[in-house]
């Protein structure tokens, strides 16, 4: 143990900066190092060089704390076995589609007596996972972090966006999420169970959900799905993801953005050459801009009514999902 008793305040602070590179320390640790309670309190006065974001946790600077320092402060408050979970943990893993969240959600052993304070949310659990270290911080496995975050969210759209982003970009798998749900608390689990359940048939099921939602709101006739298009003499022109034969309108989804179906090659040029009006969209557009896609489809049908439809026939290559 390093003990600092003598010396100037500046010297003490330099020594502490070496011990606590994140600039966050537990008050009890500072006392154990030989600093008196009165001296620590003086440093935390309004005119002093330190701040106290949480009782018992000292920020060894008077500057606005960084996100990393706030996360460290929450962990310090929660105790030595604590780990981050929820939105802040998912952000550390690189999940992008997250709800706004300024609090730090931590997990601690069920027998611990630490309580939530301010931005430091503490959750006791009997299923404490093995943490992963990211940026020097202990973090719950991503699947656990996502389920913990989802259980505290109230909007299905936000839960779906978060989980789909993580799964589509291969940050975690549906199987890992299902395993976490199997042992998670039932409190708040309805939305994540709904979203994860929809992934059971594979990642592309997410895009299918978005597509079905768009098609249901267009007011257009029911299209044929995954239709193989042929000329009157039987020549195959291509495959349309969505096909309105009477109008001669097709919709193609380009999966390359999220790599849902690696190697899938769009057939749009051939369809356009055959006289179709083709609406091209990405999975992200179906997810984020459904009203824009609906307007584009409606406009495509308006244009189609102004010319004779191409002489093409189509039949499903497989049953619609």
HUUR-V529759 format. One record per backbone hydrogen bond with DSSP energy under -1.0 kcal/mol. NH is the residue of the N-H (numbers start at 0). CO is the residue of the C=O. E is the energy in kcal/mol with one decimal. If there is no record, write none. Layout:
BEGIN
nh/co/e
NH/CO/E
NH/CO/E
END
This chain:
BEGIN
nh/co/e
3/32/-2.5
11/7/-2.3
12/8/-2.5
13/9/-2.1
14/10/-2.2
15/11/-2.5
16/12/-2.2
17/13/-1.3
18/14/-1.3
19/15/-3.1
22/19/-2.1
24/57/-2.5
26/55/-2.7
29/25/-1.8
30/26/-2.2
31/27/-2.1
32/28/-1.4
33/30/-1.8
34/29/-2.0
39/35/-2.2
40/36/-2.5
41/37/-2.1
42/38/-1.8
43/39/-1.1
44/41/-1.3
47/44/-1.8
49/42/-2.8
50/58/-2.3
56/53/-2.8
57/24/-3.4
58/50/-3.5
59/22/-2.5
60/58/-1.6
69/65/-2.2
70/66/-2.2
71/67/-2.4
72/68/-2.6
73/69/-2.3
74/70/-2.2
75/71/-2.7
76/72/-2.4
77/73/-2.1
78/74/-1.7
81/78/-1.7
82/106/-1.4
83/137/-2.7
84/104/-2.7
89/85/-2.5
90/86/-2.4
91/87/-1.5
92/88/-1.4
94/89/-2.2
97/95/-1.8
103/118/-3.2
105/120/-3.2
106/82/-2.7
107/122/-2.2
109/124/-1.2
111/108/-1.7
116/119/-2.3
119/116/-2.3
120/103/-2.5
120/118/-1.0
122/105/-2.2
124/107/-2.0
131/138/-3.7
133/136/-2.5
136/133/-2.0
138/131/-2.9
139/83/-3.2
144/140/-2.3
145/141/-2.9
146/142/-2.1
147/143/-2.6
148/144/-2.3
149/145/-2.9
150/146/-2.1
151/148/-1.4
152/149/-1.7
158/154/-2.0
159/155/-2.9
160/156/-2.4
161/157/-2.1
162/158/-2.4
163/159/-2.7
164/160/-1.9
165/161/-1.8
166/162/-2.4
167/163/-3.2
168/164/-1.6
169/166/-1.7
170/165/-2.6
176/172/-1.8
177/173/-2.5
178/174/-2.3
179/175/-1.9
180/176/-2.3
181/177/-1.8
188/185/-1.7
192/188/-2.2
193/189/-1.9
194/190/-2.3
195/191/-2.9
196/192/-2.1
197/193/-1.2
198/195/-1.4
199/196/-1.3
201/198/-2.2
204/201/-1.4
205/202/-1.9
207/203/-2.0
208/204/-2.1
209/205/-1.9
210/206/-2.8
211/207/-2.7
212/208/-2.0
213/209/-1.9
214/210/-2.8
215/211/-2.0
216/213/-1.4
223/242/-3.0
225/240/-2.8
226/239/-2.0
227/314/-2.9
228/237/-3.1
229/312/-2.8
230/234/-2.4
233/230/-2.5
236/228/-3.2
237/228/-1.0
239/226/-2.7
241/250/-1.6
242/223/-2.4
243/248/-3.0
247/243/-1.9
248/243/-1.7
249/276/-2.6
250/241/-2.3
251/278/-2.4
253/280/-2.7
257/254/-1.0
258/254/-1.1
259/254/-1.1
263/260/-2.1
270/266/-1.7
271/267/-2.6
272/268/-2.2
273/269/-1.2
274/271/-1.8
275/270/-1.9
276/247/-2.1
278/249/-2.7
280/251/-2.6
285/281/-1.9
286/282/-2.0
287/283/-3.3
288/284/-2.3
292/288/-2.0
293/289/-2.5
294/290/-2.2
295/291/-2.1
296/292/-2.3
297/293/-2.4
298/294/-2.4
299/295/-2.2
300/296/-2.0
301/297/-1.8
302/298/-2.4
303/299/-2.0
304/300/-1.6
305/302/-1.4
306/303/-1.5
311/309/-2.0
312/229/-2.7
314/227/-1.2
316/225/-3.0
END
